[in-house]
Amino acid sequence: MTDIMPTIESTLDTDFLVDFATLSTFGATPRGGVDRQAGTTADGEQRAWLHTWLTDHGFDVRYDLIGNQFGLYTFDADAPYVLTGSHLDSQPLGGRFDGAYGVLASAHAATRAIARWRQSGERPTFNIAVVNWFNEEGSRFTPSMMGSSVFTGKLAAAEALSTVDSAGVSVQTSLTSMGTVGDFEPPKLSSYAEIHIEQGRILENTHTTIGLVAATWAARKFRITVIGDQSHTGATVMADRRDALLGAAHLIVFGRELADTYAEAPLHTSVSQIVAEPNSPVVITREAVLHLDLRSPDDEVLEKAEHDLTTRIAEVEDLAQVDIRIERTHAWNVDSYQPEGVALSRAVADDLGLSHRTMYTVAGHDSTNVKDVVPTVMLFVPSVDGISHNEGEYTRDEDSTAGVAMLTEVVYRMMAGRLSDRR
C-alpha cells in the first residue's frame, strides 16, 4: 500500500460544508433544525438526494428489506466490504447534525479513500460501502436503531415491517411510499466505521477534537402503562378516584429521584413521552402510557435502579388506586468496542495531529449493534454546549471537517486491512 496521507490544511473543507448545507434543507425548521422522522416525506426527499449523490460519485445504490440504503464501490467482487455510515432520520424538531453528519462524512470519506486508491494504482484488500440506516431515532417507529437491528439479526424483518406509528401507518407502507425498500442482500463485511456528534460536552470542555469510543453505557427502556378509571373531574369524590395520570406523575418524579439516588454512578433517567386517554379537560384519565429511560456506565447500578422502580410501582398502585404494567422494550449492557479499532483510530489521530481522548458513548448508535457482528470503529466530534435532539444542535465547521479527514484516513487504512494488524 502506498502510504501517502494528506495533511489537514488550515482552510475548511468547503465541498463537504456545501453538501451539508444542502442536506440540511430537507425538513428544515424555522429555528435552524430539521424535522424528518423515518419514513416521512422529508426522509424520502433526503434519501433521493443521497441516492443521486452516491450514483454521481460512482457508487451502486441498493436497498434491503428494511430500507437500509447502501452505496457500494467494488474493487474486487470476491472481497468483503468496509462499511461506513450513520442515519439521516431525525427526531421531531431535531438538530441537523445528529446522524446526518455521519452519513455525509462517510460518503465524502469513502469517495476520497477511493480516489487515493485509484491514484496509487494499487488495489485495496477490501471494498468500500456507505450506509444510511433506517429509523435509528425510533421517534415514529419503535424500537430505535431498527435498520441496524434487522441487519444484525437482532430484530426480525417481519416484526419491524409490521410496526405501526401512532396513526396506524406501518413501516412497510412508509418504505413503499418512499420507494426505498428492496430485496438487496447486503454483502459480507470486513468491518464498520461510524462518526457522530458527541451529544455531550466532554470534548468541548476538554478542548479535544476527536473522541475515540471504547465502550457504550448500559441502558434499560420501559413502557409503563398506568390503568385507572374514567370519571368526572369535578363531581367524583376524591376518595373514589382512580386517576391514571396521578399514578404516572408519581413515577415521573420517581424517575428523577432515582437519578439523584445514584448520581455518583452516574445514572441518567428520563420520562420522554406520555400518552393519556381520553385526554379531556373534564375527564379523569383512565390510562396513561409513559416511556422511561435509564442509562448508566455501571450494569449493577441499572439492576438496582430497576429493582427500586419495581418496588415503587407497587407503592404507587396503592397510593393512586391504579394498576400498573411495566414492559422492558429495549436494553443493552455496558459493552466494549474492539480495542484494535480504538488503536487504529488513535494512530490516525496522532498522524493527523488531531487531539483525541478515549471515551464512552452514552447514547445508542447503530454502531452498538454492528460492533457485535464485525470489528467496529466509533468516533465523535464535539457538540457545542452538548446540545442534541434540539434545533440548536451545532458542531463547528472546523470540527466537522476535521472529522471528515479523520474518517477518511480510518476507512482508507481499514480498506488496506490494517484494522486487524494495527499497523
C-alpha positions in Angstrom: 0.0 0.0 0.0 1.3 3.4 -0.9 1.1 5.4 2.3 0.5 8.9 1.0 -1.5 10.6 3.7 -2.8 14.1 3.1 -2.2 16.6 5.9 -5.1 18.7 7.4 -4.9 22.2 5.9 -6.0 25.3 7.7 -8.7 26.0 5.1 -12.1 24.4 5.7 -13.4 21.6 3.6 -15.8 23.6 1.5 -17.0 20.7 -0.6 -18.3 18.9 2.5 -19.8 22.0 4.0 -21.7 22.9 0.8 -23.1 19.4 0.6 -24.0 19.5 4.3 -25.9 22.8 3.8 -27.9 21.3 1.0 -28.7 18.2 3.1 -29.9 20.4 5.9 -32.6 21.9 3.7 -34.6 18.7 3.8 -37.2 19.1 6.5 -35.7 22.3 7.6 -37.4 24.1 10.5 -37.6 27.9 11.1 -35.3 27.7 14.1 -32.4 26.0 12.2 -33.1 22.4 12.9 -34.7 19.6 10.9 -37.9 17.5 11.2 -37.6 14.4 9.1 -38.7 11.3 11.0 -38.3 7.9 9.5 -40.5 7.2 6.5 -41.9 10.7 6.2 -41.9 12.9 3.0 -38.8 14.7 4.2 -37.0 11.4 4.8 -37.8 10.3 1.3 -36.6 13.5 -0.2 -33.2 13.3 1.5 -32.8 9.7 0.6 -33.4 10.6 -3.0 -30.8 13.3 -2.8 -28.3 10.9 -1.3 -29.1 8.3 -3.9 -28.2 10.8 -6.7 -25.1 12.0 -4.8 -23.8 8.5 -4.4 -24.6 7.5 -8.0 -22.9 10.6 -9.3 -19.8 9.6 -7.4 -19.6 6.1 -8.8 -21.5 4.1 -6.2 -24.1 1.4 -6.9 -27.1 2.2 -4.7 -29.2 -0.6 -3.2 -31.9 -1.0 -0.6 -32.5 -4.0 1.7 -35.8 -5.3 3.1 -36.0 -2.8 5.9 -35.0 0.1 3.8 -31.3 0.5 4.8 -29.7 2.5 1.9 -26.3 1.2 0.7 -23.9 2.8 -1.7 -21.3 0.2 -2.8 -18.0 0.7 -4.6 -16.4 -2.5 -5.7 -12.7 -3.1 -6.5 -12.9 -6.9 -6.2 -16.2 -8.7 -6.5 -14.9 -11.5 -4.3 -13.8 -9.3 -1.4 -15.8 -8.1 1.7 -16.7 -4.5 2.2 -15.6 -1.9 4.8 -19.0 -0.3 5.7 -19.2 3.3 6.9 -22.3 5.4 7.7 -24.9 6.5 10.2 -28.6 7.7 9.8 -30.4 10.5 8.1 -33.7 10.4 10.1 -34.2 12.9 12.9 -36.3 13.5 16.0 -39.3 15.8 15.7 -37.9 19.3 15.7 -34.5 17.9 16.0 -31.0 19.0 15.1 -29.4 18.9 11.6 -26.1 17.2 12.8 -27.4 14.1 14.6 -26.8 11.1 12.3 -26.8 13.2 9.1 -23.3 14.4 9.7 -22.1 10.8 9.9 -23.8 9.7 6.7 -22.4 12.6 4.7 -19.0 12.4 6.3 -18.9 8.7 5.4 -19.9 9.5 1.8 -17.1 12.1 1.4 -14.6 9.9 3.3 -15.3 6.9 1.1 -15.1 8.9 -2.1 -11.7 10.4 -1.1 -10.4 7.0 0.0 -11.4 5.5 -3.4 -9.6 8.4 -5.2 -6.4 7.7 -3.2 -6.5 4.0 -4.1 -7.1 4.8 -7.8 -4.3 7.3 -7.8 -1.9 4.8 -6.2 -2.5 2.2 -8.9 -2.9 -0.4 -6.2 -6.0 -2.5 -5.2 -7.2 -2.4 -1.6 -7.8 -5.6 0.4 -11.5 -4.7 0.9 -14.1 -2.8 -1.0 -16.0 0.2 0.5 -19.7 0.9 1.1 -21.7 3.8 2.6 -24.9 3.1 4.6 -27.9 5.2 5.7 -29.6 3.1 8.3 -33.3 3.2 8.5 -35.1 4.6 11.7 -32.2 5.0 14.1 -34.0 7.5 16.1 -37.1 5.4 17.0 -39.3 8.5 17.4 -42.0 7.5 14.8 -41.5 3.7 14.9 -40.1 1.8 17.9 -37.6 0.5 18.7 -34.8 2.8 17.8 -31.8 1.5 15.8 -34.4 -0.5 13.8 -32.5 -0.8 10.5 -29.2 -2.0 12.1 -31.1 -4.3 14.4 -32.6 -6.1 11.4 -29.3 -6.0 9.6 -27.5 -7.7 12.5 -30.3 -10.3 13.2 -31.4 -8.8 16.5 -34.9 -7.9 15.2 -36.9 -9.9 12.7 -37.6 -8.1 9.5 -41.3 -9.1 9.5 -41.7 -7.7 13.0 -40.1 -4.4 12.0 -42.1 -4.1 8.8 -45.4 -4.6 10.6 -44.6 -2.0 13.3 -47.0 1.0 13.2 -46.8 4.6 14.2 -49.4 6.4 16.4 -51.6 6.9 13.3 -51.5 3.2 12.5 -49.2 3.6 9.4 -46.8 0.7 9.1 -43.1 0.7 8.4 -43.8 -1.4 5.3 -46.3 1.2 4.0 -43.9 4.1 4.7 -40.9 2.5 3.0 -43.1 1.6 0.0 -44.3 5.2 -0.3 -40.7 6.4 -0.3 -39.7 3.8 -2.9 -36.7 2.8 -0.7 -37.5 -0.8 0.2 -35.9 -3.6 -1.8 -34.6 -7.1 -1.7 -30.9 -6.4 -1.7 -28.9 -8.9 0.4 -26.1 -6.9 1.9 -22.6 -8.2 1.1 -20.1 -9.7 3.6 -18.4 -7.1 5.7 -14.9 -6.9 7.0 -15.5 -4.0 9.4 -17.6 -0.9 10.1 -16.8 2.7 10.9 -19.2 5.5 12.2 -18.6 9.1 13.1 -21.1 11.1 15.1 -21.5 14.3 17.0 -20.8 13.6 20.7 -24.2 14.9 22.0 -22.5 15.8 25.2 -19.8 18.3 26.2 -16.8 16.3 27.3 -14.9 17.0 24.1 -15.7 20.7 24.1 -14.9 21.1 27.8 -11.5 19.4 27.3 -10.7 21.2 24.1 -10.5 17.8 22.2 -11.3 17.3 18.5 -11.8 13.6 18.3 -13.5 11.1 20.7 -12.3 7.5 20.4 -15.3 5.5 21.6 -14.2 2.5 23.6 -17.5 1.3 25.1 -21.2 2.1 25.4 -23.1 2.9 28.6 -25.8 0.3 29.6 -29.4 1.2 29.0 -32.9 0.0 30.1 -36.0 1.3 28.4 -39.5 0.6 29.7 -43.1 1.1 28.6 -45.2 1.7 31.7 -49.0 1.5 31.4 -51.0 3.0 34.3 -54.6 1.9 34.3 -57.2 3.8 36.2 -60.9 4.6 35.6 -62.5 7.4 33.7 -64.8 9.7 35.7 -65.8 13.4 36.2 -63.1 15.8 37.2 -65.5 17.8 39.4 -68.2 15.6 40.6 -66.2 12.4 41.5 -65.5 12.2 45.2 -61.7 12.4 45.7 -61.6 9.1 47.6 -63.3 7.3 44.7 -60.9 8.5 42.0 -58.6 6.1 40.2 -56.5 8.7 38.3 -54.0 7.1 35.9 -52.3 10.5 35.3 -51.7 10.9 39.1 -50.1 7.5 39.1 -47.9 8.4 36.1 -46.9 11.7 37.8 -45.6 9.8 40.8 -43.5 7.6 38.6 -42.2 10.6 36.6 -41.0 12.2 39.8 -39.5 9.0 41.0 -37.5 8.7 37.8 -35.7 11.9 38.7 -35.3 10.7 42.3 -33.5 7.6 41.0 -31.0 9.8 39.2 -30.3 11.7 42.4 -30.0 8.4 44.4 -27.4 7.0 42.1 -25.8 10.3 40.9 -22.3 9.1 41.7 -22.5 6.2 39.2 -23.9 8.2 37.4 -27.4 7.3 36.4 -29.3 9.3 33.7 -33.1 9.0 33.7 -36.0 10.4 31.8 -39.7 10.0 31.0 -39.7 11.3 27.5 -43.2 10.5 26.3 -46.6 10.2 27.8 -49.9 9.4 26.2 -53.1 10.0 28.3 -56.6 8.7 27.5 -59.1 10.2 26.9 -57.1 13.4 27.3 -60.2 15.6 28.0 -60.1 18.6 30.3 -63.1 17.4 32.3 -62.4 13.7 32.5 -60.1 11.9 34.9 -57.5 9.9 33.0 -58.4 6.2 32.6 -55.0 5.2 31.1 -51.5 6.7 30.8 -48.6 5.2 28.9 -45.2 6.5 29.5 -41.7 5.6 28.3 -38.9 5.6 31.0 -35.3 5.6 30.0 -32.5 4.5 32.4 -28.8 4.7 31.5 -25.5 4.2 33.3 -21.9 3.1 32.8 -22.5 0.6 35.6 -24.6 -2.5 34.9 -25.1 -3.2 38.7 -26.5 0.3 39.2 -29.0 -0.3 36.5 -30.1 -3.5 38.1 -30.5 -1.7 41.4 -32.5 1.1 39.8 -34.8 -1.3 38.1 -35.4 -3.1 41.4 -36.2 0.2 43.1 -38.6 1.1 40.3 -40.5 -2.2 40.7 -40.8 -1.5 44.4 -42.1 2.0 43.8 -44.6 0.8 41.2 -46.3 -1.4 43.9 -46.4 1.6 46.2 -47.9 3.9 43.6 -50.6 1.3 42.8 -51.9 1.6 46.3 -51.4 5.3 46.6 -53.3 6.3 43.4 -55.6 3.2 43.3 -54.4 2.2 39.9 -53.0 -0.9 38.2 -49.5 -0.6 36.6 -47.9 -2.8 33.9 -44.3 -2.5 33.0 -42.6 -3.9 29.9 -38.9 -3.6 29.2 -38.8 -2.6 25.5 -35.1 -2.2 24.8 -31.9 -3.0 26.8 -28.2 -3.4 26.5 -25.3 -3.7 28.9 -22.0 -1.9 29.1 -20.2 -3.2 26.1 -16.8 -2.6 24.6 -15.8 -1.8 21.1 -12.9 -3.8 19.7 -9.7 -2.5 21.1 -7.9 -2.8 17.7 -10.4 -0.2 16.3 -9.5 2.2 19.1 -5.8 1.6 18.5 -6.1 2.2 14.7 -8.1 5.4 15.4 -5.6 6.6 17.9 -2.8 6.1 15.4 -4.7 8.0 12.7 -5.4 11.0 15.1 -1.7 11.1 16.1 -0.6 11.1 12.5 -3.1 13.8 11.5 -2.1 15.9 14.6 -5.7 15.8 16.0 -6.2 16.0 19.7 -8.1 12.9 21.0 -9.3 11.1 24.0 -10.9 7.7 24.7 -14.4 7.8 26.0 -17.8 6.1 26.3 -20.9 6.7 24.3 -24.0 7.5 26.4 -26.4 7.5 23.5 -27.2 4.4 21.5 -25.9 4.3 17.9 -26.2 1.8 15.0 -22.6 1.0 15.7 -23.6 -0.5 19.0 -25.4 -3.2 17.0 -22.9 -3.6 14.2 -19.9 -4.0 16.6 -21.5 -7.3 17.7 -21.0 -8.8 14.2 -17.9 -7.2 12.8 -14.9 -5.1 14.2 -16.2 -1.5 14.5 -14.7 1.9 14.9 -16.8 4.7 16.6 -15.7 8.3 16.5 -17.1 11.5 18.0 -16.7 15.2 17.1 -17.6 18.0 19.6 -21.1 19.2 20.2 -21.3 22.9 21.2 -22.7 23.1 24.7 -23.6 19.4 24.5 -26.9 20.2 22.9 -28.6 17.5 20.9 -32.1 16.4 19.8 -32.7 20.1 19.7 -32.9 22.6 16.8 -30.0 24.4 18.4 -27.7 21.4 17.9 -24.3 22.6 16.4 -20.8 21.4 15.6 -18.3 24.0 14.4 -17.1 23.8 10.8 -13.5 23.2 11.8 -14.5 20.2 14.0 -16.9 18.7 11.4 -14.3 18.9 8.6 -11.5 17.6 10.9 -13.8 14.6 11.5 -14.1 14.0 7.8 -10.4 14.0 7.4 -10.1 11.6 10.4 -12.7 9.2 9.0 -11.1 9.3 5.5 -7.8 8.0 6.8 -9.5 5.5 9.1 -11.5 3.9 6.2 -8.5 4.1 3.9 -6.5 2.0 6.4 -9.4 -0.3 7.0 -9.6 -1.0 3.3 -6.0 -1.9 3.4 -6.7 -4.5 6.1 -5.0 -2.6 8.9 -7.7 -2.9 11.4 -6.5 -6.4 12.3 -2.7 -5.8 12.3 -2.9 -2.3 13.8 -0.1 -1.0 11.6 
